[in-house]
Amino acid sequence: MVKLLSTLFCVALSFTATAQRISPSLKVSEFGVAEPIVASTNTVWLAKPKKDRKPNIEKKVKDHGPKNKSKHLVHLNLVRLEIDNPELLEALREDVEYIEPDSPVSIAVSPTDPMWPQQWDMTNIFMPQAWDKSQGDSDIVVAVFDTGIDFTHPDLATHLYTGQNGNHGWTCINGNLVSDGMDNHGHGTHVSGTVGAVANNGIGISGMNWNVKLMAMKFLNKNGDGTIADVIELLDKSIELKAQGVDIRVGNHSWGGPGSEQVLRDAFQSVEQAGILSVIAAGNSGQDIGINPFQPAGLGNRGSVTVLASDSANELAQFSNYNLVLTDVSAPGVSTLSTVPTNTTFIMGSANGYKTASGTSMSTPHVSGLSALVVALNPNLSVYELKDILLNSQSTDEMTEMGLLSTTGAKINAQKTLSNPLVFSPKTNSPPIVSDIKAYDTVGGNPTVVSFNASDPNGDALRVITVNGWNRIASLTNVFPFTPDNRFLDVSFPFFVGASDKNGGADGSNLFLNVYSDPDTFKIHDYKIGITATNPVGTSDLFVRVWLITNSIPSKEVYFKPYVTSAGLNAWNSNWLPIGNGFNVNYRGYLNTNASYMVKAYTYNDQFAPHADSDRIILRTGTDATNTTPFPVLNVKFNKLCGTTPFTLHFAVTNLANLKTNNNFWVMGSAGVCVNCNYANGSGSYFNGSLTFPEPGIHSLAIMVEDLEHGSAWDVREWKVSVTAPTNSPPIQPIPVLSAPTSLTVTKAGASMNLNWIDNATGEDRYEVEMTGKKTGPFPPFSKVATLPPSSHGYPQGGGVKNWNYQFRVRCAAGTNFSDYSNAASIRFK
């Protein structure tokens, strides 16, 4: 076991500087002249001697002075040299195959906090390696604009900003700005833990910054709701504090909403001009925010970074918003563990003070935390230099598919970011320029195109995109040709076009393309519907609403007017022309189709109460604008609407006896099978039929009845049929219940230590045993020592070292899902 722990410590070593291989000193130029050795201030060098040259090396070391030393590493066939006289390097040229200067190494720091193994997000962005570069600065302040921070949390308390009056932040709700900021929800505390939970304190988790100050800027209430006006006051306060010398360098904004674009853009611009980088959540609707605006994520300010959410597979989280131009970089945001209040009545409270949560709210503080680490290395960075370092392609890991839809197309890598030469030699990035945007209006059924040009001042390779109004990627090029359907009414289609350079630079624009209705497909018809409404109360405040019912629009209001009953005369309100017992409705629809109307009547005082619907009045569009003949109404029953291929659907029209004579039936399926059936009066009160779907997929099924006796009046209904391919899938396994093992004990048994526990899980595929050991001092991190089959409840661990202390813990797993750990069991091996 001692060997295992030693191995773990060895592999934890990593280089903090790249070894400078002095190969030019060993090769001969193409002109036959030996090239000089690269100058170096190193005194310790490592060389590989040529065959039989070791004696020459030892002699030259002695001849160049007493302070020069050499040591032959026999098993590696290397020589360690301590060189005081730089001329010795040149003298050794002919005796060595290569010579390299010594380089420093250090431990890739991992915290000792007990819940560190559950922080997948930190290892995902290479935080242990990043901590070799920066662990933060206690003078740097990160302002958390959120629900506040739990000041009593033991994993946050020593990292809180403290003002002159002892406050840790401010609260502004309903315009009342006070010194406070205490969290009564949990969201802001979770965000704060990711940025700066105290590390190596023996409890909980580790934040990204081991030295930092967290400032609470609370404007969201206990339900997580707030207003733009309140956050604006806190943004103003942050600028005031910055001017007073409080070193606020980053503002975390894990919130958003649909409006107030201009006021937020101006406010955040003032914040960036004051020297504060704003890091903003992209939102959780799974939408393109170029088409579906979400603020402040979509502001596109130069001094703001908008963060998407990625999962443990480095893919864009399904819920994450995105946009090639308006969002910037991804960070872990699925089931990330962090601090929360211990008050379980809070929405995000937890009895033990820690909880996993998902959302772009969780990904955003990873970028805020990384920003603070960068500033700790170089406090002189401007907001714009800091942003360009974070989003530079040398700071990130490229993603795939939907993860490409940001200005970087990438996820943060803390190690790369802190190692980026731009940290100490900053260079601002010039964004691409989108120009010559064109969208050609058209008539439905005719082709058109959306196009634009894009260029980059730095010569960077660009990614371009066209997004249409259905929140879908229309094209990954700068030209999108398409032909709108000829059934569209007059409509303006929204588009978003843009380009990005993978370094955080982007440009884009919204535009609209008008599609006009085809005059050969549509006409405007005036329909007259006769109604009578009576008011049992006897007042004259009766209202009538008329709704259009169609297959594509289940409920659309087309008419709304006051309706008055006076002296037994049904008439409109005096503001409208009396037209007797009815009114006209204008509706633009297909020629020769059915339009179905429904009427609701209510008084002004109870207009929002539910009311019974009237009978539907079905009118036929076309030349007969007053056709009120009752149309046939289908009543259809099915055996089932889903199955495996080849799927045969059986149906029955059950109300034929109540329909008019001379009915025709059409049964149409998208599988390509059509059945044409005729029904003659007196042949029965129902009709049976069937339809076969040979291919898997979501198919359409339409059944129509036509009344030939009354001017081809008809009714049609449509259904969806789900058909899947047959499979030989194994039986469905029960969902695993990964309850943590309990009552873990460890006892000595000869040269071994026997572990026993209670197995509380079902559906697990393995158990994992972890151990740590020490002779004195604190315990090092746990390491896995065994993987056991499911339903295990014991394990013998051999190889204990006398007078060492050991701790064990156990958990179960199913695939990539893990239970909580058991209690820790300790033993001193004697």
C-alpha positions in Angstrom: 0.0 0.0 0.0 2.9 2.4 0.7 4.1 1.7 -2.9 0.6 2.5 -4.3 0.4 5.9 -2.4 3.9 6.7 -3.5 3.0 6.0 -7.1 0.1 8.3 -6.8 2.3 11.1 -5.6 4.7 10.5 -8.4 2.2 10.8 -11.2 0.8 13.9 -9.6 4.0 15.7 -10.7 3.8 18.0 -13.7 6.1 20.4 -15.5 5.5 24.1 -15.0 8.1 25.0 -17.6 8.9 23.2 -20.9 12.4 21.7 -21.0 14.5 23.7 -23.5 16.2 21.0 -25.6 19.5 22.4 -26.9 19.5 20.4 -30.1 21.1 23.2 -32.2 24.4 22.8 -30.3 24.6 19.2 -31.5 23.9 19.3 -35.2 26.1 20.6 -38.0 24.7 23.1 -40.5 24.3 22.3 -44.2 27.6 24.2 -44.8 29.5 22.0 -42.4 29.9 24.5 -39.6 29.0 23.6 -36.0 26.3 25.9 -34.7 26.8 27.5 -31.2 25.1 26.3 -28.1 22.0 28.4 -27.1 22.9 30.6 -24.1 21.4 29.7 -20.8 21.7 30.7 -17.2 21.2 27.2 -15.9 24.0 25.7 -13.8 22.6 22.1 -13.8 22.4 20.2 -17.1 21.5 16.7 -18.2 23.4 15.0 -21.1 23.5 11.7 -22.8 27.1 10.7 -23.5 28.2 9.2 -26.8 29.5 5.7 -26.7 32.8 5.4 -24.8 33.0 9.1 -24.2 32.2 9.1 -20.5 36.0 9.3 -19.5 36.4 12.3 -21.8 33.4 14.0 -20.1 34.8 13.5 -16.6 38.3 14.8 -17.6 36.9 17.9 -19.3 34.7 18.7 -16.2 37.8 18.6 -14.0 40.0 20.6 -16.4 37.5 23.5 -16.5 37.6 24.2 -12.8 37.0 22.7 -9.4 33.5 23.9 -9.1 32.4 21.9 -12.1 30.9 18.4 -11.2 29.6 15.4 -13.0 27.6 12.4 -11.9 26.9 9.3 -14.0 23.4 8.0 -13.7 24.3 4.4 -14.6 20.9 2.8 -15.2 19.7 5.7 -17.3 23.0 6.2 -19.1 22.8 10.0 -18.4 25.2 12.4 -16.9 24.2 15.1 -14.4 26.4 18.1 -14.8 26.9 21.1 -12.5 28.7 23.7 -14.6 30.3 26.8 -13.3 32.4 27.6 -16.4 30.2 28.2 -19.5 33.0 27.3 -21.8 32.6 23.7 -20.6 29.3 23.4 -22.6 31.1 24.1 -25.8 33.9 21.7 -25.0 31.4 18.9 -24.4 29.9 19.2 -27.8 31.7 16.3 -29.4 31.2 14.0 -26.4 27.4 14.1 -26.0 24.4 13.2 -28.2 22.4 16.0 -26.6 22.4 18.3 -23.5 19.5 20.0 -21.9 19.2 22.5 -19.1 17.4 21.4 -15.9 13.8 22.5 -15.5 11.7 22.9 -12.4 8.7 20.7 -11.6 6.0 20.9 -9.0 3.0 19.0 -7.6 -0.3 19.4 -9.6 -2.1 20.8 -6.6 -5.3 19.0 -5.6 -7.3 20.2 -2.5 -7.9 18.1 0.5 -11.5 19.0 0.9 -13.6 15.8 1.5 -16.1 16.5 -1.3 -13.4 17.2 -3.9 -13.8 13.8 -5.6 -17.4 14.8 -6.5 -16.3 18.1 -8.2 -16.1 16.7 -11.7 -16.4 20.2 -13.1 -13.1 21.3 -11.6 -11.1 18.4 -13.1 -13.0 18.9 -16.4 -11.5 22.3 -16.8 -8.0 21.3 -15.4 -8.1 23.2 -12.2 -5.4 21.1 -10.4 -2.9 22.0 -13.1 -4.2 25.6 -13.1 -3.5 26.0 -9.4 0.2 25.6 -10.2 -0.1 29.0 -11.9 -2.6 30.9 -9.8 -4.6 30.4 -6.7 -6.1 33.9 -6.7 -5.6 37.1 -4.7 -7.4 38.1 -1.5 -7.5 41.7 -2.7 -9.6 40.9 -5.8 -13.4 41.2 -5.4 -16.0 39.2 -7.4 -19.4 40.8 -7.1 -22.2 38.2 -7.3 -25.5 39.8 -8.6 -28.0 37.2 -7.5 -30.1 36.1 -4.5 -27.3 37.0 -2.1 -24.7 34.9 -0.2 -25.1 32.9 3.0 -22.7 34.7 5.2 -22.8 32.0 7.8 -21.6 29.2 5.5 -18.3 27.8 6.9 -17.0 27.2 3.4 -17.5 30.9 2.4 -17.2 32.9 5.6 -13.4 33.8 5.4 -13.7 34.7 1.7 -16.4 37.4 2.1 -15.9 41.0 1.2 -16.3 43.2 4.3 -17.1 46.9 4.0 -16.3 49.7 6.4 -19.5 49.1 8.3 -18.9 45.4 8.5 -21.3 44.5 5.7 -20.7 41.9 3.1 -22.7 43.4 0.3 -25.9 45.1 -0.5 -29.6 44.3 -1.1 -31.9 46.3 -3.5 -35.5 45.1 -3.7 -38.3 47.4 -4.8 -35.9 50.2 -5.0 -34.8 50.0 -1.4 -30.9 49.9 -1.4 -29.5 48.7 2.0 -26.3 47.2 3.3 -27.1 43.5 3.5 -27.0 40.8 0.8 -27.9 37.7 2.9 -29.2 34.8 0.8 -32.7 33.5 1.5 -33.0 31.3 -1.7 -29.7 29.5 -2.2 -28.9 30.3 -5.8 -26.4 33.0 -5.1 -24.6 30.9 -2.5 -24.2 28.1 -5.0 -22.7 30.5 -7.5 -20.3 31.9 -4.9 -19.0 28.5 -3.9 -17.9 27.7 -7.4 -16.0 31.0 -7.6 -14.4 30.9 -4.2 -15.3 28.3 -1.6 -12.5 28.0 0.9 -10.0 25.2 0.0 -8.1 22.8 2.2 -10.1 23.6 5.3 -11.2 20.0 5.9 -14.9 20.5 5.0 -17.0 20.5 1.9 -15.6 21.6 -1.5 -13.0 23.8 -3.1 -13.7 26.9 -5.1 -11.7 28.0 -8.0 -10.0 30.8 -6.1 -8.2 29.9 -2.9 -7.8 33.6 -2.3 -10.6 36.0 -3.2 -13.3 38.3 -1.8 -17.0 37.6 -2.6 -19.4 40.6 -2.6 -23.2 40.0 -2.3 -25.3 42.1 -4.7 -28.8 40.8 -3.9 -31.7 41.9 -6.1 -33.5 38.5 -6.5 -36.0 37.6 -3.7 -36.6 34.3 -2.0 -38.5 33.1 -5.0 -35.6 34.0 -7.4 -37.5 36.9 -8.9 -36.3 40.5 -9.4 -36.5 43.6 -11.6 -34.2 45.4 -14.0 -34.6 48.6 -12.0 -33.1 46.9 -8.9 -30.2 45.4 -10.6 -29.4 48.7 -12.3 -29.1 50.3 -8.8 -26.6 47.6 -7.8 -24.6 48.1 -11.0 -24.5 51.8 -10.2 -23.3 50.9 -6.6 -20.6 48.7 -8.0 -19.2 51.5 -10.1 -19.3 53.8 -7.0 -17.4 51.2 -4.9 -14.8 50.7 -7.7 -14.2 54.5 -7.7 -13.7 54.4 -4.0 -10.9 51.8 -4.3 -12.7 48.5 -3.8 -11.0 46.2 -6.4 -14.1 44.8 -8.0 -12.7 43.1 -11.2 -15.6 40.7 -12.1 -19.4 40.8 -11.8 -21.2 37.4 -12.0 -24.7 37.6 -13.6 -26.5 34.2 -13.4 -29.9 35.7 -14.3 -31.8 37.0 -17.3 -35.1 37.8 -18.9 -36.7 38.9 -22.2 -36.6 42.8 -22.1 -35.1 46.2 -21.3 -32.4 45.8 -23.9 -31.2 49.4 -24.3 -31.1 50.3 -20.6 -29.1 47.2 -19.8 -26.7 47.8 -22.7 -26.0 51.3 -21.5 -25.6 50.1 -17.8 -23.2 47.3 -18.6 -21.2 49.6 -20.9 -20.7 51.9 -17.9 -19.7 49.0 -15.8 -17.0 47.9 -18.3 -15.7 51.4 -18.6 -15.3 51.4 -14.8 -13.0 48.4 -15.2 -15.4 45.5 -14.3 -15.8 42.5 -16.5 -19.4 41.2 -16.6 -19.8 37.5 -16.9 -23.4 36.6 -17.9 -25.4 33.4 -18.2 -26.7 32.5 -21.7 -30.1 31.2 -20.3 -31.8 27.8 -20.2 -34.4 27.7 -22.9 -32.3 25.7 -25.5 -32.9 28.5 -28.0 -30.9 30.7 -30.3 -30.9 34.1 -28.6 -30.4 35.9 -31.9 -34.0 34.9 -32.8 -35.4 34.6 -29.2 -33.9 37.6 -27.3 -32.7 37.0 -23.8 -31.0 39.8 -21.8 -28.5 40.6 -20.6 -26.9 37.6 -22.4 -27.7 38.9 -25.8 -26.4 42.4 -25.4 -23.1 41.7 -27.1 -21.2 44.4 -25.1 -17.4 44.5 -25.6 -16.8 44.2 -21.9 -19.1 41.2 -21.3 -18.7 37.4 -21.6 -21.8 35.3 -22.2 -21.4 31.7 -20.9 -23.1 28.5 -22.3 -23.4 25.2 -20.3 -21.5 22.0 -21.1 -21.8 18.6 -19.6 -19.2 16.0 -18.5 -18.9 14.7 -22.1 -17.9 18.2 -23.2 -21.1 18.6 -25.2 -23.5 21.6 -25.1 -26.1 20.9 -22.5 -29.6 20.4 -24.0 -31.1 23.3 -22.0 -28.4 25.8 -22.9 -29.1 28.8 -25.1 -26.6 29.6 -27.8 -25.8 31.9 -30.7 -22.7 32.1 -32.9 -22.3 35.9 -32.2 -24.0 36.7 -28.9 -22.7 33.8 -26.7 -19.0 33.3 -26.1 -17.7 30.2 -24.3 -19.0 27.1 -22.5 -18.2 25.8 -19.0 -19.5 22.9 -16.9 -23.1 23.5 -15.9 -24.7 20.1 -15.4 -24.9 18.6 -11.9 -22.1 20.7 -10.5 -21.6 20.6 -6.7 -21.4 23.7 -4.6 -22.4 25.5 -1.4 -26.0 26.3 -0.4 -27.6 27.5 2.8 -28.4 24.8 5.4 -32.0 26.2 5.8 -34.0 23.5 4.1 -37.1 25.9 3.8 -35.1 27.8 1.1 -35.7 26.7 -2.5 -32.1 25.7 -2.9 -31.3 24.8 0.8 -29.8 21.5 1.9 -29.3 20.2 5.4 -25.5 19.5 4.8 -24.9 22.9 3.1 -24.0 21.4 -0.4 -26.0 20.6 -3.4 -25.7 19.7 -7.1 -27.5 22.0 -9.6 -27.7 22.5 -13.4 -28.0 25.5 -15.6 -26.1 28.2 -17.3 -26.3 29.8 -13.8 -23.8 27.1 -12.7 -21.5 27.4 -15.7 -21.2 31.2 -15.4 -19.2 31.3 -12.1 -16.6 29.0 -13.6 -15.7 31.8 -16.1 -16.0 34.4 -13.3 -13.6 32.4 -11.1 -11.2 31.9 -14.0 -11.3 35.6 -14.7 -10.2 36.4 -11.1 -7.4 33.9 -11.4 -6.1 35.6 -14.5 -6.3 39.0 -12.9 -4.3 37.7 -9.9 -1.5 36.9 -12.3 -1.6 40.3 -14.0 -3.6 43.0 -12.2 -2.8 45.5 -14.9 -5.1 43.9 -17.5 -7.9 46.0 -18.9 -11.4 44.5 -19.1 -11.0 44.1 -22.9 -7.6 42.4 -22.6 -9.0 40.1 -19.9 -11.9 39.1 -22.1 -9.7 38.4 -25.1 -7.4 36.2 -23.0 -10.4 34.1 -21.8 -11.8 33.7 -25.3 -8.5 33.2 -27.2 -8.3 29.9 -29.0 -5.1 29.1 -27.1 -7.1 29.3 -23.8 -9.9 26.9 -24.7 -10.8 23.4 -25.9 -12.8 23.2 -29.1 -16.3 21.6 -28.9 -18.4 19.8 -31.5 -21.9 20.1 -33.1 -24.1 22.5 -31.1 -21.1 23.4 -28.9 -19.6 25.3 -31.9 -22.4 27.9 -31.7 -20.6 30.6 -29.8 -17.9 33.1 -30.6 -15.2 30.6 -29.6 -17.0 27.3 -30.3 -15.1 26.0 -27.3 -15.1 25.3 -23.5 -12.8 26.9 -21.0 -9.5 25.2 -20.0 -8.1 26.9 -16.9 -4.6 25.4 -17.4 -4.4 26.7 -21.0 -5.8 30.1 -20.0 -3.3 30.7 -17.2 -0.4 29.5 -19.4 -1.4 31.7 -22.4 1.4 34.2 -23.3 -1.3 36.9 -23.7 -1.7 37.0 -19.9 1.6 39.0 -19.7 1.7 40.2 -23.3 -1.9 41.1 -23.9 -3.2 41.9 -27.4 -6.8 42.9 -28.1 -8.7 41.0 -30.8 -10.4 42.8 -33.7 -13.8 41.2 -34.4 -15.0 40.2 -37.9 -17.3 42.5 -39.9 -20.6 41.4 -41.4 -21.7 43.5 -44.3 -23.9 43.7 -47.4 -26.8 41.9 -45.8 -29.6 41.2 -48.3 -33.0 39.6 -48.0 -35.3 39.6 -51.0 -39.0 39.8 -50.4 -41.1 37.4 -52.4 -44.6 35.9 -53.0 -45.3 32.5 -51.5 -44.2 29.7 -53.8 -41.4 31.7 -55.4 -37.7 31.3 -54.6 -35.7 33.9 -52.7 -32.4 34.2 -50.9 -30.8 35.6 -47.7 -27.1 36.5 -48.1 -24.3 38.5 -46.5 -20.5 39.0 -46.6 -18.0 38.6 -43.7 -14.4 39.6 -43.3 -11.8 39.6 -40.5 -9.3 42.4 -39.9 -6.8 39.9 -38.3 -7.2 37.4 -41.2 -8.7 34.8 -38.9 -10.7 32.0 -40.4 -14.4 32.6 -39.9 -17.4 30.5 -39.1 -20.7 31.9 -40.5 -24.3 31.1 -39.9 -27.9 31.9 -41.0 -30.6 31.1 -38.5 -34.3 31.3 -39.4 -37.3 32.2 -37.4 -38.0 28.7 -36.3 -34.9 28.7 -34.1 -33.2 26.4 -36.5 -29.9 26.6 -38.4 -30.8 27.4 -41.9 -27.3 27.4 -43.4 -23.7 27.3 -42.3 -22.8 29.5 -45.2 -23.4 33.2 -46.0 -26.0 32.4 -48.7 -29.3 30.8 -47.9 -31.7 30.1 -50.8 -35.2 28.9 -50.1 -38.7 28.9 -51.4 -41.5 29.7 -48.9 -44.7 27.7 -49.0 -47.4 29.2 -51.2 -49.9 28.7 -48.4 -48.4 31.4 -46.2 -50.4 34.4 -45.4 -48.6 37.8 -45.5 -45.8 37.3 -43.0 -42.4 38.7 -42.1 -39.8 36.0 -41.4 -37.1 36.8 -38.9 -33.5 35.8 -39.6 -30.2 36.2 -37.8 -26.9 36.2 -39.7 -23.4 36.3 -38.2 -19.8 35.4 -38.2 -17.2 34.6 -35.5 -13.4 34.1 -35.5 -13.1 31.4 -32.7 -11.3 34.0 -30.6 -14.3 35.7 -29.1 -14.7 38.2 -31.9 -18.1 38.2 -33.7 -20.5 40.3 -35.6 -24.1 39.7 -36.7 -27.5 41.2 -37.4 -31.2 40.6 -37.3 -33.3 41.0 -40.5 -36.7 40.3 -41.8 -37.8 38.8 -45.1 -41.4 39.5 -46.2 -43.4 36.8 -47.8 -46.7 37.9 -49.4 -49.7 35.6 -49.9 -50.3 34.2 -53.4 -53.5 35.9 -54.8 -54.3 32.7 -56.6 -54.4 30.8 -53.3 -56.1 33.2 -50.9 -59.0 35.5 -51.0 -60.7 37.6 -48.3 -64.3 36.5 -47.6 -66.9 38.2 -45.4 -69.0 35.7 -43.4 -72.2 36.6 -41.6 -72.9 34.7 -38.4 -76.3 35.3 -36.7 -76.2 35.2 -32.9 -78.4 36.1 -30.1 -77.1 36.6 -26.5 -79.2 37.4 -23.5 -78.1 38.7 -20.2 -80.0 37.1 -17.3 -78.9 39.9 -14.9 -80.5 42.5 -17.1 -77.6 44.9 -17.4 -76.2 46.2 -20.7 -72.6 45.2 -20.4 -72.7 42.0 -22.4 -69.7 41.1 -24.5 -69.4 38.6 -27.3 -66.2 36.8 -28.4 -66.0 34.8 -31.6 -63.3 32.2 -32.1 -62.0 30.6 -35.3 -61.4 26.8 -35.0 -59.2 25.0 -37.5 -56.9 22.0 -37.6 -53.8 24.2 -37.6 -55.1 26.9 -35.2 -57.0 25.2 -32.5 -58.3 28.4 -31.0 -57.8 31.9 -32.5 -59.9 34.9 -31.6 -61.1 36.8 -34.7 -63.8 39.1 -33.3 -64.5 40.9 -30.0 -67.2 43.6 -29.5 -69.6 44.9 -26.8 -73.1 43.6 -27.3 -76.2 45.3 -25.9 -79.8 44.1 -25.4 -82.2 47.0 -25.2 -86.1 47.0 -25.3 -86.0 43.5 -26.6 -83.9 44.6 -29.6 -80.6 42.8 -30.2 -78.1 45.4 -31.4 -74.5 46.5 -31.1 -73.3 49.1 -28.7 -74.2 52.6 -29.8 -70.5 53.1 -30.9 -71.1 50.6 -33.6 -73.6 50.4 -36.4 -76.6 48.3 -35.4 -76.9 45.3 -37.8 -79.7 43.4 -36.1 -79.2 39.9 -34.9 -75.7 39.3 -36.3 -72.3 40.6 -37.3 -69.7 40.4 -40.0 -66.3 38.7 -39.6 -63.5 39.1 -42.0 -61.2 36.0 -42.3 -58.6 35.3 -44.8 -58.5 31.6 -45.6 -58.1 28.8 -48.2 -60.6 28.6 -51.0 -63.1 25.8 -50.8 -62.3 24.8 -47.2 -64.3 24.7 -44.0 -64.1 27.4 -41.3 -65.5 26.6 -37.9 -66.6 29.4 -35.5 -67.5 29.3 -31.8 -69.2 32.0 -29.8 -68.8 33.0 -26.2 -70.8 35.5 -24.3 -70.1 37.1 -20.9 -70.5 40.3 -19.0 -67.7 42.8 -18.5 -67.3 42.0 -14.8 -66.8 38.3 -15.3 -65.1 38.3 -18.7 -62.2 36.2 -17.3 -64.4 33.6 -15.7 -64.9 30.3 -17.6 -68.0 30.2 -19.8 -69.8 27.5 -21.7 -69.0 27.4 -25.4 -71.8 27.8 -28.0 -72.3 25.2 -30.7 -69.8 25.5 -33.5 -71.0 27.1 -36.6 -69.3 25.6 -39.7 -69.2 27.8 -42.8 -67.8 27.0 -46.2 -65.4 29.4 -47.8 -65.8 30.3 -51.4 -68.5 31.9 -53.5 -71.3 31.1 -51.0 -70.4 33.4 -48.1 -73.7 32.8 -46.2 -73.8 29.0 -46.4 -74.8 27.9 -43.0 -75.8 24.3 -43.9 -74.9 21.9 -41.1 -71.9 20.1 -42.3 -71.2 16.4 -41.5 -69.1 15.8 -38.4 -66.9 12.7 -38.2 -66.9 10.3 -35.2 -64.0 7.9 -35.6 -62.6 5.1 -33.4 -59.3 3.3 -33.8 -57.9 0.0 -32.4 -54.6 1.9 -31.7 -52.4 4.6 -33.2 -49.0 3.1 -32.6 -47.2 -0.2 -33.3 -44.3 -1.9 -35.0 -43.8 -2.6 -38.7 -45.7 -3.7 -40.6 -48.5 -1.9 -38.7 -52.1 -2.2 -39.7 -54.5 0.3 -38.3 -58.2 -0.5 -38.1 -60.8 2.2 -37.8 -64.6 2.7 -37.7 -66.8 5.7 -38.5 -69.5 5.2 -36.0 -72.1 7.9 -36.7 -73.1 7.4 -40.3 -76.8 7.0 -39.5 -76.8 10.7 -38.3 -75.1 12.0 -41.5 -76.7 13.3 -44.6 -77.1 11.0 -47.6 -74.7 10.5 -50.5 -71.6 10.6 -48.4 -68.1 9.9 -49.7 -65.2 8.8 -47.5 -61.5 9.3 -48.1 -58.8 7.7 -45.9 -55.3 9.0 -46.6 -52.0 8.0 -45.0 -48.5 9.4 -45.6 -47.3 5.8 -46.0 -48.5 6.1 -49.6 -51.6 3.9 -49.2 -54.9 5.4 -50.1 -58.4 3.9 -49.7 -61.4 5.4 -51.4 -64.7 4.2 -50.0 -68.3 5.1 -50.9 -71.2 4.9 -48.6 -74.8 4.8 -49.8 -77.8 5.8 -47.7 -79.4 2.9 -45.8 -76.4 0.6 -46.0 -75.7 0.8 -42.2 -74.8 3.2 -39.4 -71.0 2.6 -39.5 -68.1 2.0 -41.8 -65.0 -0.2 -41.1 -61.7 0.2 -42.8 -58.0 -0.4 -42.4 -54.7 1.1 -43.5 -51.2 -0.5 -43.5 -48.0 1.4 -42.7 -45.0 -0.7 -43.9 -42.2 1.7 -42.9 -41.3 3.1 -39.4 -41.8 6.8 -38.7 -44.4 9.4 -37.6 -47.1 9.1 -40.3 -50.1 11.4 -41.0 -53.6 9.9 -41.3 -56.5 11.9 -42.6 -60.2 10.8 -42.8 -62.7 12.9 -44.6 -66.5 12.7 -45.1 -68.1 14.6 -48.0 -71.9 15.4 -48.2 -72.5 15.5 -52.0 -76.2 16.4 -51.4 -75.5 19.8 -49.9 -72.9 21.4 -52.1 -69.9 19.2 -51.3 -70.0 20.0 -47.6 -67.4 18.0 -45.8 -65.5 17.5 -42.6 -61.9 16.2 -42.3 -59.8 15.2 -39.3 -56.1 14.4 -39.0 -54.2 12.1 -36.7 -50.5 11.1 -36.2 -49.5 7.4 -36.3 -46.3 6.3 -34.6 -44.7 3.2 -36.2 -41.4 1.7 -35.0 -39.2 -1.1 -36.2 -39.4 -4.3 -34.3 -36.4 -5.0 -32.0 -35.0 -7.8 -30.1 -34.1 -5.6 -27.2 -33.3 -7.2 -23.8 -35.9 -6.8 -21.1 -36.0 -3.4 -19.6 -33.9 -3.2 -16.5 -35.1 -1.5 -13.4 -33.9 2.0 -12.8 -30.9 1.9 -10.4 -31.5 3.2 -7.0 -28.0 4.2 -5.9 -28.5 4.5 -2.2 -25.2 5.0 -0.3 -23.9 2.0 1.7 -24.1 2.5 5.4 -22.6 1.1 8.7 -19.1 0.7 7.2 -16.7 -0.9 9.7 -13.1 -2.1 9.4 -11.3 -4.6 11.7 -7.9 -6.2 11.7 -7.6 -9.9 10.7 -4.0 -11.1 10.7 -2.2 -9.3 7.9 -5.4 -7.9 6.4 -8.1 -5.4 7.3 -11.7 -6.6 6.8 -14.3 -4.2 5.6 -18.1 -4.7 6.0 -21.1 -2.6 5.2 -24.8 -2.7 4.5 -25.8 -2.8 0.8 -28.7 -0.4 0.3 -28.7 -0.1 -3.5 -30.6 -1.8 -6.3 -29.5 -1.9 -10.0 -25.9 -1.0 -9.3 -23.2 -2.6 -11.5 -20.2 -2.3 -9.1 -18.9 -1.2 -5.7 -15.8 0.9 -5.3 -13.5 0.9 -2.3 -11.3 3.8 -1.5 -8.5 4.1 1.0 -6.1 6.7 2.4 -3.2 6.1 4.8 -0.6 8.0 6.9 1.9 7.5 9.6 1.6 11.0 10.9 0.1 14.3 9.8 -3.0 14.8 7.8 -4.5 12.1 5.6 -3.7 12.4 1.9 -6.6 12.2 -0.6 -8.5 8.9 -1.0 -7.6 6.6 -3.8 -9.5 3.7 -5.3 -8.1 0.3 -4.2 -10.8 -2.2 -5.4 -13.8 -2.5 -7.8 -16.3 -5.2 -6.6 -19.3 -6.8 -8.2 -22.8 -5.6 -7.4 -24.5 -6.5 -4.1 -21.1 -6.6 -2.4 -21.0 -6.0 1.3 -17.5 -6.8 2.3 -13.9 -6.7 1.3 -10.5 -7.9 2.7 -7.7 -5.3 2.3 -4.2 -6.7 2.6 -0.8 -5.1 2.9 -1.2 -2.9 6.0 2.0 -1.2 7.4 2.6 -1.5 11.1 1.7 1.6 13.1 0.0 3.3 10.1 -3.4 4.9 10.3 -5.9 4.0 7.5 -9.3 5.3 6.5 -11.8 3.6 4.1 -15.0 4.7 2.3 -17.2 2.8 -0.1 -19.7 3.8 -2.8 -21.7 2.0 -5.5 -22.2 3.0 -9.1 -24.1 2.3 -12.3 -22.4 3.4 -15.4 -21.3 7.0 -14.9 -23.7 7.6 -12.0 -22.5 7.2 -8.4 -24.0 7.0 -5.0 -22.9 9.2 -2.1 -20.0 7.8 -0.1 -20.5 5.7 3.0 -19.3 6.9 6.4 -15.5 6.8 6.7 -14.1 3.9 8.8 -10.7 4.2 10.5 -8.2 1.8 11.9 -4.6 1.9 13.2 -2.8 -1.2 11.9 -0.7 -2.7 14.7 
